[in-house]
Amino acid sequence: MAGYYCPTGSSSREPVNKYCTSGNYCPTKSYQPTPCLAGKYCLDNFLKSPNGLCMPGYYCNTGSTSSIEVLCNQGTYCPQGTANTAVQPCPIGTFGPMYGASLYSDCVKCTAGQNCPAQGLASPNPNCNVGYYCPSGQSTPTPLAYICPMGYMCPVNSVAPLLCKEGEYQDQTGQGVCKACQAGYYCDTSDTTMMLDCPKGYFCDVNSLVIPKPCLAGTYNNLLDQTACINCNAGYMCPSRGLTTYTGTKCPAGYFCPAGTDYPATTKPATICSNGKYCPLGTGSQLGCPQGNFN
């Protein structure tokens, strides 16, 4: 009879003391108790089949007498009816922070800036490596799809690449810091992958690595990547800022223009030709009157 078992030689369908005890069940024609199947539970005596499935968030060993026998551990999840051999680990790229999880969705995407390289993790590994950035869901501290690009830096635990700031650049991938701009160049955020050429008519010293400075009046620059400007040649004047050549304006007659002259008639009146001297067009220094002449 169901709920009992009948060993060889039994003379009754309900042998004395041969009933199924909790943790077992006895279908019809049982000759011995059958242990409750893993993933199910057998709470009562005289059972012909298990009481039911193990509850969600728990797992049940063979012979279980409770629907909540073992609480599902962190890093795993246990749907209804989970056997001890069928506990599901949270997959790579996720972790399981809670006890008693029952669904795949209870596994959490790996935290941005960290990584989850194995199944069944209760918490993420702490570090995303230098030179990489780790959006959520990463399975390695060095995700090849997220190597730090040129123009950016990725220190440890980066969630996203950081643009190089003004005065810095980065011309390589996979870097944790940006490089300092060098004199003769400038570095702004319009292109952080390289140092930009300091243009003609400007200079880029250690104090002007972000915005090039125009050459001052009296100076010029006809070359790229310079840290200083050149004095206007003697006999010429450079009356405005940012000039790329000195040859455009000769010193006017009646004046002389030493090297570095901006505009003699206004800013440097002392460059008017002196008595006893004469200064034709393009004079760099005063000329003495020839013998027998005067001025």
C-alpha positions in Angstrom: 0.0 0.0 0.0 1.3 3.5 -0.8 2.9 5.1 2.3 4.3 1.7 3.4 7.0 -0.5 2.2 7.0 -4.3 2.2 10.3 -6.2 2.5 10.5 -9.7 1.3 8.3 -12.0 3.3 5.8 -9.4 4.4 2.3 -10.8 5.0 0.4 -7.5 5.2 -0.1 -4.5 2.9 0.5 -2.3 6.0 3.3 -4.0 7.8 3.8 -2.9 11.4 6.5 -0.2 11.7 7.1 -0.3 8.0 5.6 3.0 7.1 7.5 5.7 5.3 9.0 8.3 7.7 9.7 11.9 6.9 12.5 12.4 4.5 11.3 9.5 2.4 8.3 8.4 0.3 6.8 5.1 -0.6 4.7 4.7 -3.7 2.6 1.5 -4.2 4.6 -1.8 -4.2 7.6 -0.3 -2.5 9.9 -2.9 -0.9 12.0 -0.1 0.8 11.6 3.6 1.5 12.8 5.9 -1.3 14.8 9.0 -0.1 13.1 12.2 -1.0 14.6 13.5 -4.3 17.0 16.4 -4.2 15.1 19.6 -5.0 12.0 18.3 -3.2 11.0 17.8 0.4 9.2 15.1 2.3 7.9 16.5 5.6 5.3 14.0 6.6 5.2 10.2 7.5 3.2 7.8 5.2 4.0 9.8 2.0 3.4 8.1 -1.3 5.2 11.0 -3.1 7.2 14.1 -2.0 5.2 17.0 -0.5 6.5 19.4 -3.2 9.4 21.4 -4.6 12.0 23.2 -2.5 11.1 26.9 -2.1 12.7 29.6 -4.3 15.9 30.9 -2.7 16.7 27.6 -1.1 18.0 24.2 -2.2 17.2 20.7 -0.9 19.5 17.8 -0.5 18.4 14.2 -1.0 16.2 13.2 1.9 15.2 16.7 2.8 12.3 17.2 5.3 12.0 20.9 4.8 11.1 23.1 1.8 13.7 25.7 3.1 16.4 23.3 4.0 19.5 25.4 2.9 19.5 29.1 2.1 21.0 29.9 -1.2 24.4 31.5 -0.7 25.8 34.8 -2.0 27.0 34.6 -5.6 24.4 32.0 -6.5 20.6 31.8 -7.2 18.1 29.0 -6.6 14.9 28.8 -8.5 12.0 26.7 -7.1 12.9 23.0 -6.9 16.7 23.5 -6.9 18.7 20.4 -5.8 22.0 20.8 -4.0 23.8 19.7 -7.1 22.0 22.3 -9.3 22.6 25.6 -7.5 23.2 28.2 -10.2 26.3 30.4 -10.0 26.0 34.1 -11.1 27.7 34.2 -14.5 31.0 35.9 -15.3 30.6 39.7 -15.5 28.1 39.6 -12.6 28.0 39.1 -8.8 25.4 38.0 -6.3 25.4 40.2 -3.2 22.3 38.7 -1.5 21.5 35.5 0.2 18.4 33.6 -0.9 18.4 34.8 -4.5 16.0 32.8 -6.7 16.3 34.5 -10.1 19.0 35.1 -12.7 18.0 38.8 -12.5 19.1 38.8 -8.9 22.7 38.6 -10.1 24.0 42.2 -10.5 26.0 43.5 -13.4 29.6 44.0 -12.3 30.1 47.5 -10.8 31.6 50.1 -13.2 35.4 50.5 -12.5 35.6 47.0 -11.2 35.6 43.5 -12.7 34.0 40.0 -12.2 36.3 37.4 -13.8 34.7 34.2 -12.5 31.3 32.6 -11.8 29.7 32.7 -8.4 31.2 35.9 -7.0 29.6 37.5 -4.0 31.3 40.9 -4.7 33.4 42.4 -7.6 37.1 42.4 -7.7 38.1 46.0 -6.8 40.4 47.1 -9.6 40.2 48.0 -13.2 43.8 48.2 -14.4 45.7 51.4 -15.2 45.4 52.1 -19.0 41.9 50.6 -19.2 38.4 51.7 -18.3 35.6 49.4 -17.1 32.0 50.1 -17.7 29.6 47.9 -15.7 29.5 44.2 -16.5 33.3 43.6 -17.1 34.8 40.2 -16.6 38.5 41.3 -16.7 40.6 44.1 -15.3 42.0 44.6 -18.8 39.1 44.6 -21.2 40.5 44.9 -24.7 37.4 46.6 -26.0 38.0 49.4 -23.4 41.7 50.2 -23.7 42.3 53.9 -23.0 42.3 55.8 -26.3 44.8 58.4 -27.4 44.1 61.9 -26.0 42.8 60.4 -22.7 44.1 58.9 -19.5 42.8 56.0 -17.5 44.1 55.7 -13.9 43.2 52.7 -11.8 39.4 52.0 -11.4 38.4 54.2 -14.3 34.7 54.0 -15.2 35.3 56.0 -18.4 38.4 57.6 -20.0 39.4 61.1 -18.8 40.2 63.8 -21.5 43.7 65.2 -21.1 43.4 68.7 -19.6 44.8 71.9 -21.1 48.6 71.9 -21.2 48.7 68.1 -21.6 48.3 65.5 -24.4 48.6 61.7 -24.9 49.7 60.2 -28.2 49.6 56.6 -27.1 46.8 54.2 -26.1 46.5 52.4 -22.8 48.0 55.1 -20.6 47.2 56.0 -17.0 48.4 59.6 -17.2 48.7 62.4 -19.8 52.0 63.9 -21.0 53.0 67.5 -20.2 53.2 69.8 -23.2 56.7 70.9 -24.2 57.9 74.4 -24.8 57.7 75.4 -28.5 54.2 73.8 -28.7 50.8 74.3 -27.2 48.2 71.8 -26.0 44.5 72.7 -25.8 41.4 70.4 -25.8 40.7 70.8 -29.5 43.1 67.8 -30.1 44.6 66.1 -27.1 46.3 63.4 -29.1 49.4 65.5 -30.0 51.3 68.7 -29.2 50.2 71.4 -31.6 52.8 73.5 -33.5 53.3 77.0 -32.2 52.4 79.1 -35.2 54.5 81.7 -37.0 54.2 85.1 -35.5 53.8 83.6 -32.0 55.8 82.0 -29.3 55.1 79.2 -26.8 57.3 79.3 -23.7 56.6 77.4 -20.4 54.0 80.0 -19.5 52.0 79.8 -22.7 51.6 76.1 -23.3 47.8 76.4 -23.7 47.4 79.5 -25.8 50.3 80.8 -28.0 51.3 84.4 -27.3 51.7 86.7 -30.3 55.0 88.3 -30.8 55.1 91.8 -29.3 55.5 94.9 -31.5 59.2 95.2 -32.3 59.6 91.5 -32.8 58.6 88.8 -35.3 58.7 85.1 -35.8 59.1 83.4 -39.2 59.4 79.8 -37.8 57.1 77.2 -36.2 57.6 75.8 -32.7 59.5 78.7 -31.2 59.8 79.6 -27.5 60.8 83.3 -28.2 60.4 85.9 -30.9 63.2 87.6 -32.8 64.0 91.3 -32.6 63.0 93.2 -35.7 66.1 93.7 -37.8 68.0 97.0 -37.7 66.7 99.4 -40.4 63.2 98.0 -40.2 60.3 98.4 -37.8 57.7 95.9 -36.6 54.8 98.1 -35.6 52.2 95.4 -34.7 51.9 92.2 -32.8 52.0 88.7 -34.3 54.3 89.5 -37.3 55.8 86.7 -39.3 58.5 88.9 -41.1 60.4 92.1 -40.6 60.7 93.1 -44.2 57.4 94.8 -44.7 58.2 98.2 -43.3 61.5 100.1 -43.7 62.5 102.7 -41.2 61.3 106.1 -42.6 63.8 108.7 -43.7 64.8 111.0 -41.0 64.7 108.3 -38.4 67.0 105.4 -37.5 65.7 102.0 -36.3 67.9 99.8 -34.1 67.1 96.1 -33.8 63.7 95.6 -32.0 62.1 98.9 -33.2 58.3 99.0 -33.2 57.5 102.5 -34.6 60.0 105.3 -34.1 57.8 108.3 -34.8 55.4 107.6 -31.9 56.8 105.1 -29.4 60.4 105.9 -29.6 60.8 109.6 -30.5 64.5 109.4 -29.4 65.2 107.6 -32.7 64.8 110.9 -34.7 68.0 111.5 -36.6 70.3 113.9 -34.5 71.9 117.2 -35.6 75.0 116.6 -37.7 73.7 113.2 -38.7 71.5 112.0 -41.6 69.2 109.0 -41.9 68.0 107.8 -45.3 65.2 105.3 -45.7 66.0 102.0 -44.0 68.6 103.4 -41.6 69.6 101.1 -38.7 72.0 103.6 -37.1 72.7 107.3 -37.7 75.2 108.2 -40.4 77.6 111.2 -39.9 77.4 114.0 -42.4 80.3 113.8 -45.0 83.0 116.4 -44.6 81.9 119.7 -46.0 78.2 119.1 -45.2 76.0 119.7 -42.2 72.5 119.0 -41.0 
